[in-house]
Amino acid sequence: MTERAKRVVLIAAALILLAACTPPASPTGAMVMTSTIQISNSGATDSIGYRVLIAADGEASFVSGDGPGRAQLPAAMFDQLQHDVVTARPLAELPTLPCMKPVSFGTSTFVSQAGDRSPDLTCPGNRAGQSLKDDVKAIVAFLKLRNVPRAAGSELPPQNF
């Protein structure tokens, strides 16, 4: 291999490593680190949901029917979320309770990290699920997210991750 070819290979490897270390961009589409915590709300027939990506440093990138945004979560809020996600693992096995919600107008909310996704947190079946539901409620209030009426907002971009 020539000296020039070796340099090209080294530069390409460095760029790949740099891309792997890049924190998540907005939830409109980008690489998501395994440490990223995602909150997603489905919306309903008459409303647009939202997505929130929370990086390992507590920076939240979000998108809703009102548009995209970024904010740094308060340390206590972020620490509580991290603790509750770890406590609830595996997220996919969190129990839920049967609950009534309108078929057309009910929303579903999920928390996920590293491919492990909770069931809908609307009716959690144990303390760990309830803690995650409470964390999501606090974060959504802090970020001032809402389910925007479809007639008043913009649909979310496709999810690439």
MISEMI-582139 format. One line per field, with one value per residue (C-alpha): residue in one letter; residue number from 1; x, y, z. Coordinates in nm, 2 decimals. Layout:
type <- [A/...]
seq <- [NUM/...]
east <- [X/...]
north <- [Y/...]
up <- [Z/...]
This chain:
type <- [M/T/E/R/A/K/R/V/V/L/I/A/A/A/L/I/L/L/A/A/C/T/P/P/A/S/P/T/G/A/M/V/M/T/S/T/I/Q/I/S/N/S/G/A/T/D/S/I/G/Y/R/V/L/I/A/A/D/G/E/A/S/F/V/S/G/D/G/P/G/R/A/Q/L/P/A/A/M/F/D/Q/L/Q/H/D/V/V/T/A/R/P/L/A/E/L/P/T/L/P/C/M/K/P/V/S/F/G/T/S/T/F/V/S/Q/A/G/D/R/S/P/D/L/T/C/P/G/N/R/A/G/Q/S/L/K/D/D/V/K/A/I/V/A/F/L/K/L/R/N/V/P/R/A/A/G/S/E/L/P/P/Q/N/F]
seq <- [1/2/3/4/5/6/7/8/9/10/11/12/13/14/15/16/17/18/19/20/21/22/23/24/25/26/27/28/29/30/31/32/33/34/35/36/37/38/39/40/41/42/43/44/45/46/47/48/49/50/51/52/53/54/55/56/57/58/59/60/61/62/63/64/65/66/67/68/69/70/71/72/73/74/75/76/77/78/79/80/81/82/83/84/85/86/87/88/89/90/91/92/93/94/95/96/97/98/99/100/101/102/103/104/105/106/107/108/109/110/111/112/113/114/115/116/117/118/119/120/121/122/123/124/125/126/127/128/129/130/131/132/133/134/135/136/137/138/139/140/141/142/143/144/145/146/147/148/149/150/151/152/153/154/155/156/157/158/159/160/161]
east <- [0.00/0.14/0.20/-0.09/-0.33/-0.23/-0.31/-0.65/-0.73/-0.63/-0.83/-1.14/-1.10/-1.07/-1.38/-1.57/-1.46/-1.55/-1.90/-1.95/-1.88/-2.10/-2.39/-2.75/-2.88/-3.24/-3.49/-3.56/-3.30/-2.94/-2.73/-2.85/-2.60/-2.68/-2.67/-2.94/-3.28/-3.58/-3.93/-4.19/-4.56/-4.78/-5.02/-5.38/-5.62/-5.67/-5.32/-4.95/-4.72/-4.36/-4.02/-3.74/-3.38/-3.18/-2.80/-2.57/-2.50/-2.88/-2.92/-3.26/-3.34/-3.71/-3.96/-4.34/-4.62/-4.49/-4.14/-3.80/-3.60/-3.32/-3.28/-3.05/-3.25/-3.20/-2.94/-3.18/-3.44/-3.19/-3.04/-3.38/-3.46/-3.13/-3.19/-3.54/-3.44/-3.17/-3.41/-3.68/-3.46/-3.54/-3.79/-3.96/-4.07/-4.24/-4.59/-4.89/-5.24/-5.55/-5.69/-5.96/-5.86/-6.04/-5.94/-5.93/-5.81/-5.59/-5.21/-4.93/-4.60/-4.28/-3.93/-3.65/-3.27/-3.03/-3.31/-3.49/-3.84/-4.10/-4.46/-4.71/-4.67/-5.03/-5.12/-4.80/-4.83/-4.56/-4.36/-4.08/-4.32/-4.50/-4.16/-4.09/-4.43/-4.37/-4.03/-4.18/-4.46/-4.20/-3.97/-4.27/-4.38/-4.02/-3.99/-4.34/-4.43/-4.79/-5.00/-5.06/-5.40/-5.33/-5.49/-5.26/-4.92/-4.67/-4.64/-4.33/-4.05/-4.00/-3.80/-3.47/-3.36]
north <- [0.00/0.34/0.61/0.82/0.52/0.47/0.84/0.81/0.50/0.67/0.98/0.77/0.58/0.91/1.04/0.72/0.75/1.12/1.04/0.77/1.01/1.29/1.35/1.31/1.60/1.69/1.41/1.50/1.24/1.16/0.90/0.82/0.70/0.40/0.62/0.85/0.82/0.87/0.98/0.94/1.02/0.88/1.17/1.07/1.11/1.48/1.57/1.55/1.37/1.46/1.30/1.39/1.27/1.32/1.30/1.16/1.52/1.60/1.80/1.75/1.78/1.76/1.80/1.84/1.99/2.33/2.26/2.16/2.28/2.22/2.27/2.15/1.96/2.05/1.82/1.68/1.60/1.43/1.23/1.11/1.00/0.81/0.64/0.54/0.41/0.19/0.07/-0.02/-0.23/-0.42/-0.16/-0.39/-0.61/-0.33/-0.44/-0.24/-0.24/-0.25/0.10/0.27/0.54/0.66/0.46/0.77/1.03/0.84/0.88/0.64/0.74/0.53/0.56/0.38/0.35/0.13/-0.06/-0.14/0.02/0.04/-0.05/0.24/0.43/0.55/0.28/0.16/-0.17/-0.11/0.16/0.16/0.23/0.50/0.67/0.68/0.82/1.09/1.17/1.20/1.43/1.66/1.67/1.74/2.02/2.16/2.16/2.30/2.02/1.94/1.74/2.00/1.98/1.86/2.16/2.40/2.23/2.06/1.68/1.53/1.43/1.06/0.88/0.74/0.56]
up <- [0.00/-0.09/0.16/0.01/0.03/0.40/0.47/0.30/0.51/0.83/0.75/0.66/0.99/1.19/1.02/1.11/1.47/1.48/1.35/1.60/1.89/1.76/2.00/1.87/1.66/1.65/1.65/1.28/1.19/1.28/1.44/1.80/2.06/2.27/2.58/2.44/2.61/2.38/2.48/2.21/2.20/1.92/1.90/1.80/1.51/1.59/1.74/1.65/1.90/1.99/2.02/2.26/2.25/2.57/2.53/2.80/2.92/2.97/2.66/2.51/2.14/2.06/1.78/1.81/1.60/1.71/1.56/1.68/1.98/2.22/2.60/2.88/3.14/3.50/3.66/3.92/3.65/3.43/3.71/3.82/3.46/3.43/3.77/3.68/3.33/3.49/3.77/3.52/3.29/3.09/2.97/2.73/3.03/3.23/3.33/3.23/3.36/3.14/3.11/2.91/2.66/2.35/2.04/1.82/2.06/2.31/2.28/2.37/2.53/2.53/2.68/2.51/2.53/2.33/2.15/2.47/2.45/2.72/2.66/2.66/2.99/3.00/3.26/3.43/3.63/3.89/4.07/3.81/3.53/3.73/3.80/3.43/3.36/3.62/3.47/3.13/3.26/3.43/3.12/2.88/3.11/3.14/2.76/2.71/2.47/2.38/2.15/1.88/1.69/1.34/1.19/1.38/1.35/1.13/1.11/1.26/1.01/0.96/1.23/1.10/1.41]
